[in-house]
Amino acid sequence: MAQNKLKQKVEALTRVVQQLIKEVQINASLAQGTLTAFQLHLGEEEWEKLVEELKDKEKRLQEQENVE
C-alpha cells in the first residue's frame, strides 16, 4: 500500500517536471525569437556595437568582483 502511494507521488512529480521542462523550452524559444527580432531591428552594425558594450560592461563587473 505504501509503495503504491510512493509510486503515485513519483509519477505525479515526473509529470510536473516534464511540464516544467516544456515551459522552459517554450521560454527559451520565445527569448531566442525576441533576440532575433531585436537583432534584425537594430541592424548588424548597431548589434555589434551593443554586443561589445555588453562585453565591456561584464568585464568591468567581473573585475570589480575580483577586487572586492
N, CA, C and O atoms as CSV, one atom per row, in Angstrom:
chain,resi,resn,atom,element,x,y,z
A,1,MET,N,N,0.815,-1.192,0.000
A,1,MET,CA,C,0.000,0.000,0.000
A,1,MET,C,C,0.864,1.263,0.000
A,1,MET,O,O,0.648,2.164,-0.810
A,2,ALA,N,N,1.839,1.329,0.907
A,2,ALA,CA,C,2.715,2.497,0.985
A,2,ALA,C,C,3.536,2.638,-0.291
A,2,ALA,O,O,3.811,3.749,-0.746
A,3,GLN,N,N,3.924,1.504,-0.860
A,3,GLN,CA,C,4.722,1.540,-2.083
A,3,GLN,C,C,3.888,2.078,-3.241
A,3,GLN,O,O,4.408,2.775,-4.113
A,4,ASN,N,N,2.601,1.758,-3.252
A,4,ASN,CA,C,1.701,2.253,-4.292
A,4,ASN,C,C,1.576,3.777,-4.212
A,4,ASN,O,O,1.592,4.453,-5.240
A,5,LYS,N,N,1.451,4.322,-2.990
A,5,LYS,CA,C,1.368,5.772,-2.811
A,5,LYS,C,C,2.666,6.444,-3.247
A,5,LYS,O,O,2.650,7.504,-3.874
A,6,LEU,N,N,3.776,5.821,-2.911
A,6,LEU,CA,C,5.073,6.367,-3.303
A,6,LEU,C,C,5.195,6.394,-4.824
A,6,LEU,O,O,5.683,7.365,-5.402
A,7,LYS,N,N,4.745,5.316,-5.461
A,7,LYS,CA,C,4.795,5.243,-6.921
A,7,LYS,C,C,3.924,6.352,-7.527
A,7,LYS,O,O,4.328,6.989,-8.500
A,8,GLN,N,N,2.751,6.583,-6.968
A,8,GLN,CA,C,1.864,7.634,-7.462
A,8,GLN,C,C,2.497,9.010,-7.305
A,8,GLN,O,O,2.392,9.854,-8.194
A,9,LYS,N,N,3.145,9.228,-6.184
A,9,LYS,CA,C,3.800,10.514,-5.952
A,9,LYS,C,C,4.949,10.730,-6.929
A,9,LYS,O,O,5.133,11.827,-7.455
A,10,VAL,N,N,5.718,9.673,-7.164
A,10,VAL,CA,C,6.832,9.771,-8.114
A,10,VAL,C,C,6.297,10.061,-9.510
A,10,VAL,O,O,6.860,10.889,-10.227
A,11,GLU,N,N,5.245,9.408,-9.895
A,11,GLU,CA,C,4.648,9.642,-11.219
A,11,GLU,C,C,4.114,11.067,-11.332
A,11,GLU,O,O,4.259,11.710,-12.372
A,12,ALA,N,N,3.501,11.554,-10.265
A,12,ALA,CA,C,2.993,12.931,-10.273
A,12,ALA,C,C,4.144,13.928,-10.392
A,12,ALA,O,O,4.065,14.890,-11.156
A,13,LEU,N,N,5.201,13.694,-9.640
A,13,LEU,CA,C,6.366,14.579,-9.722
A,13,LEU,C,C,7.007,14.515,-11.104
A,13,LEU,O,O,7.485,15.525,-11.622
A,14,THR,N,N,7.014,13.341,-11.687
A,14,THR,CA,C,7.569,13.184,-13.034
A,14,THR,C,C,6.778,14.027,-14.025
A,14,THR,O,O,7.363,14.695,-14.879
A,15,ARG,N,N,5.460,14.002,-13.917
A,15,ARG,CA,C,4.618,14.815,-14.817
A,15,ARG,C,C,4.876,16.301,-14.604
A,15,ARG,O,O,4.926,17.066,-15.567
A,16,VAL,N,N,5.038,16.712,-13.359
A,16,VAL,CA,C,5.303,18.120,-13.062
A,16,VAL,C,C,6.635,18.549,-13.679
A,16,VAL,O,O,6.725,19.604,-14.306
A,17,VAL,N,N,7.655,17.732,-13.499
A,17,VAL,CA,C,8.978,18.056,-14.046
A,17,VAL,C,C,8.923,18.099,-15.569
A,17,VAL,O,O,9.529,18.978,-16.183
A,18,GLN,N,N,8.210,17.166,-16.184
A,18,GLN,CA,C,8.084,17.175,-17.643
A,18,GLN,C,C,7.408,18.461,-18.120
A,18,GLN,O,O,7.823,19.043,-19.122
A,19,GLN,N,N,6.370,18.906,-17.406
A,19,GLN,CA,C,5.684,20.148,-17.769
A,19,GLN,C,C,6.613,21.348,-17.594
A,19,GLN,O,O,6.622,22.259,-18.422
A,20,LEU,N,N,7.383,21.342,-16.525
A,20,LEU,CA,C,8.327,22.445,-16.307
A,20,LEU,C,C,9.373,22.497,-17.411
A,20,LEU,O,O,9.741,23.577,-17.873
A,21,ILE,N,N,9.849,21.340,-17.832
A,21,ILE,CA,C,10.828,21.294,-18.920
A,21,ILE,C,C,10.225,21.865,-20.190
A,21,ILE,O,O,10.881,22.629,-20.898
A,22,LYS,N,N,8.978,21.505,-20.489
A,22,LYS,CA,C,8.311,22.053,-21.675
A,22,LYS,C,C,8.207,23.572,-21.592
A,22,LYS,O,O,8.446,24.275,-22.573
A,23,GLU,N,N,7.846,24.071,-20.407
A,23,GLU,CA,C,7.715,25.517,-20.237
A,23,GLU,C,C,9.051,26.225,-20.390
A,23,GLU,O,O,9.109,27.312,-20.966
A,24,VAL,N,N,10.110,25.637,-19.891
A,24,VAL,CA,C,11.443,26.226,-20.053
A,24,VAL,C,C,11.818,26.253,-21.538
A,24,VAL,O,O,12.386,27.233,-22.019
A,25,GLN,N,N,11.502,25.188,-22.253
A,25,GLN,CA,C,11.805,25.151,-23.683
A,25,GLN,C,C,11.016,26.220,-24.437
A,25,GLN,O,O,11.545,26.863,-25.343
A,26,ILE,N,N,9.756,26.408,-24.064
A,26,ILE,CA,C,8.936,27.446,-24.695
A,26,ILE,C,C,9.523,28.820,-24.416
A,26,ILE,O,O,9.610,29.656,-25.316
A,27,ASN,N,N,9.925,29.057,-23.174
A,27,ASN,CA,C,10.525,30.351,-22.824
A,27,ASN,C,C,11.834,30.580,-23.565
A,27,ASN,O,O,12.113,31.697,-24.001
A,28,ALA,N,N,12.641,29.530,-23.714
A,28,ALA,CA,C,13.899,29.655,-24.450
A,28,ALA,C,C,13.623,30.005,-25.908
A,28,ALA,O,O,14.310,30.841,-26.495
A,29,SER,N,N,12.628,29.369,-26.478
A,29,SER,CA,C,12.268,29.643,-27.866
A,29,SER,C,C,11.762,31.078,-28.021
A,29,SER,O,O,12.119,31.766,-28.977
A,30,LEU,N,N,10.942,31.521,-27.089
A,30,LEU,CA,C,10.436,32.891,-27.118
A,30,LEU,C,C,11.575,33.897,-26.979
A,30,LEU,O,O,11.617,34.900,-27.693
A,31,ALA,N,N,12.492,33.627,-26.063
A,31,ALA,CA,C,13.631,34.522,-25.860
A,31,ALA,C,C,14.492,34.584,-27.123
A,31,ALA,O,O,14.951,35.659,-27.510
A,32,GLN,N,N,14.710,33.440,-27.761
A,32,GLN,CA,C,15.519,33.412,-28.980
A,32,GLN,C,C,14.836,34.203,-30.090
A,32,GLN,O,O,15.489,34.945,-30.824
A,33,GLY,N,N,13.525,34.042,-30.211
A,33,GLY,CA,C,12.784,34.794,-31.230
A,33,GLY,C,C,12.837,36.292,-30.971
A,33,GLY,O,O,12.993,37.083,-31.901
A,34,THR,N,N,12.707,36.675,-29.723
A,34,THR,CA,C,12.772,38.089,-29.356
A,34,THR,C,C,14.154,38.650,-29.663
A,34,THR,O,O,14.279,39.754,-30.194
A,35,LEU,N,N,15.179,37.897,-29.332
A,35,LEU,CA,C,16.546,38.325,-29.599
A,35,LEU,C,C,16.777,38.485,-31.105
A,35,LEU,O,O,17.383,39.463,-31.544
A,36,THR,N,N,16.298,37.536,-31.876
A,36,THR,CA,C,16.455,37.617,-33.334
A,36,THR,C,C,15.735,38.846,-33.892
A,36,THR,O,O,16.269,39.550,-34.749
A,37,ALA,N,N,14.532,39.096,-33.404
A,37,ALA,CA,C,13.782,40.269,-33.859
A,37,ALA,C,C,14.528,41.551,-33.501
A,37,ALA,O,O,14.573,42.492,-34.293
A,38,PHE,N,N,15.108,41.583,-32.312
A,38,PHE,CA,C,15.862,42.752,-31.879
A,38,PHE,C,C,17.095,42.953,-32.751
A,38,PHE,O,O,17.426,44.079,-33.121
A,39,GLN,N,N,17.776,41.850,-33.078
A,39,GLN,CA,C,18.949,41.929,-33.954
A,39,GLN,C,C,18.555,42.498,-35.310
A,39,GLN,O,O,19.241,43.371,-35.842
A,40,LEU,N,N,17.468,42.013,-35.864
A,40,LEU,CA,C,17.019,42.490,-37.169
A,40,LEU,C,C,16.609,43.958,-37.106
A,40,LEU,O,O,16.853,44.720,-38.042
A,41,HIS,N,N,15.991,44.345,-36.007
A,41,HIS,CA,C,15.554,45.735,-35.841
A,41,HIS,C,C,16.750,46.685,-35.776
A,41,HIS,O,O,16.733,47.752,-36.389
A,42,LEU,N,N,17.781,46.298,-35.036
A,42,LEU,CA,C,18.945,47.171,-34.872
A,42,LEU,C,C,19.824,47.220,-36.109
A,42,LEU,O,O,20.371,48.271,-36.444
A,43,GLY,N,N,19.958,46.120,-36.771
A,43,GLY,CA,C,20.900,46.033,-37.876
A,43,GLY,C,C,22.232,45.510,-37.374
A,43,GLY,O,O,22.529,45.578,-36.181
A,44,GLU,N,N,23.024,44.993,-38.286
A,44,GLU,CA,C,24.267,44.311,-37.913
A,44,GLU,C,C,25.265,45.223,-37.201
A,44,GLU,O,O,25.862,44.835,-36.197
A,45,GLU,N,N,25.440,46.418,-37.718
A,45,GLU,CA,C,26.442,47.333,-37.147
A,45,GLU,C,C,26.074,47.736,-35.711
A,45,GLU,O,O,26.907,47.655,-34.808
A,46,GLU,N,N,24.837,48.164,-35.511
A,46,GLU,CA,C,24.393,48.544,-34.168
A,46,GLU,C,C,24.421,47.347,-33.221
A,46,GLU,O,O,24.762,47.480,-32.045
A,47,TRP,N,N,24.060,46.179,-33.747
A,47,TRP,CA,C,24.070,44.975,-32.916
A,47,TRP,C,C,25.482,44.682,-32.415
A,47,TRP,O,O,25.677,44.378,-31.238
A,48,GLU,N,N,26.457,44.773,-33.304
A,48,GLU,CA,C,27.843,44.516,-32.914
A,48,GLU,C,C,28.316,45.514,-31.857
A,48,GLU,O,O,29.017,45.138,-30.917
A,49,LYS,N,N,27.936,46.779,-32.009
A,49,LYS,CA,C,28.293,47.789,-31.001
A,49,LYS,C,C,27.704,47.413,-29.647
A,49,LYS,O,O,28.385,47.464,-28.623
A,50,LEU,N,N,26.438,47.036,-29.659
A,50,LEU,CA,C,25.757,46.668,-28.421
A,50,LEU,C,C,26.417,45.467,-27.753
A,50,LEU,O,O,26.601,45.450,-26.535
A,51,VAL,N,N,26.769,44.475,-28.544
A,51,VAL,CA,C,27.426,43.275,-28.006
A,51,VAL,C,C,28.760,43.655,-27.363
A,51,VAL,O,O,29.083,43.168,-26.280
A,52,GLU,N,N,29.529,44.511,-28.011
A,52,GLU,CA,C,30.807,44.939,-27.459
A,52,GLU,C,C,30.627,45.721,-26.160
A,52,GLU,O,O,31.385,45.538,-25.207
A,53,GLU,N,N,29.615,46.596,-26.128
A,53,GLU,CA,C,29.339,47.342,-24.897
A,53,GLU,C,C,28.996,46.395,-23.750
A,53,GLU,O,O,29.468,46.567,-22.626
A,54,LEU,N,N,28.180,45.404,-24.044
A,54,LEU,CA,C,27.798,44.433,-23.010
A,54,LEU,C,C,28.994,43.615,-22.536
A,54,LEU,O,O,29.127,43.324,-21.348
A,55,LYS,N,N,29.860,43.248,-23.473
A,55,LYS,CA,C,31.069,42.500,-23.096
A,55,LYS,C,C,31.960,43.346,-22.187
A,55,LYS,O,O,32.483,42.859,-21.185
A,56,ASP,N,N,32.125,44.618,-22.550
A,56,ASP,CA,C,32.941,45.523,-21.731
A,56,ASP,C,C,32.344,45.696,-20.340
A,56,ASP,O,O,33.058,45.668,-19.338
A,57,LYS,N,N,31.037,45.873,-20.290
A,57,LYS,CA,C,30.356,46.036,-19.001
A,57,LYS,C,C,30.536,44.783,-18.137
A,57,LYS,O,O,30.830,44.888,-16.946
A,58,GLU,N,N,30.364,43.622,-18.725
A,58,GLU,CA,C,30.532,42.364,-17.990
A,58,GLU,C,C,31.965,42.217,-17.481
A,58,GLU,O,O,32.194,41.765,-16.359
A,59,LYS,N,N,32.922,42.603,-18.318
A,59,LYS,CA,C,34.325,42.516,-17.916
A,59,LYS,C,C,34.603,43.431,-16.721
A,59,LYS,O,O,35.284,43.034,-15.776
A,60,ARG,N,N,34.071,44.663,-16.770
A,60,ARG,CA,C,34.250,45.599,-15.656
A,60,ARG,C,C,33.615,45.063,-14.376
A,60,ARG,O,O,34.203,45.167,-13.300
A,61,LEU,N,N,32.420,44.490,-14.489
A,61,LEU,CA,C,31.760,43.925,-13.317
A,61,LEU,C,C,32.553,42.771,-12.699
A,61,LEU,O,O,32.648,42.655,-11.477
A,62,GLN,N,N,33.114,41.929,-13.551
A,62,GLN,CA,C,33.917,40.815,-13.071
A,62,GLN,C,C,35.177,41.316,-12.389
A,62,GLN,O,O,35.593,40.771,-11.367
A,63,GLU,N,N,35.784,42.349,-12.948
A,63,GLU,CA,C,36.984,42.921,-12.348
A,63,GLU,C,C,36.659,43.520,-10.987
A,63,GLU,O,O,37.447,43.384,-10.051
A,64,GLN,N,N,35.506,44.184,-10.860
A,64,GLN,CA,C,35.094,44.742,-9.574
A,64,GLN,C,C,34.868,43.640,-8.549
A,64,GLN,O,O,35.253,43.783,-7.388
A,65,GLU,N,N,34.255,42.555,-8.963
A,65,GLU,CA,C,34.003,41.435,-8.058
A,65,GLU,C,C,35.312,40.813,-7.593
A,65,GLU,O,O,35.418,40.390,-6.442
A,66,ASN,N,N,36.301,40.750,-8.462
A,66,ASN,CA,C,37.582,40.167,-8.109
A,66,ASN,C,C,38.342,41.050,-7.120
A,66,ASN,O,O,39.104,40.554,-6.291
A,67,VAL,N,N,38.125,42.376,-7.218
A,67,VAL,CA,C,38.800,43.322,-6.317
A,67,VAL,C,C,38.194,43.231,-4.919
A,67,VAL,O,O,38.909,43.318,-3.921
A,68,GLU,N,N,36.893,43.059,-4.849
A,68,GLU,CA,C,36.191,43.039,-3.547
A,68,GLU,C,C,36.430,41.791,-2.813
A,68,GLU,O,O,35.915,41.617,-1.708
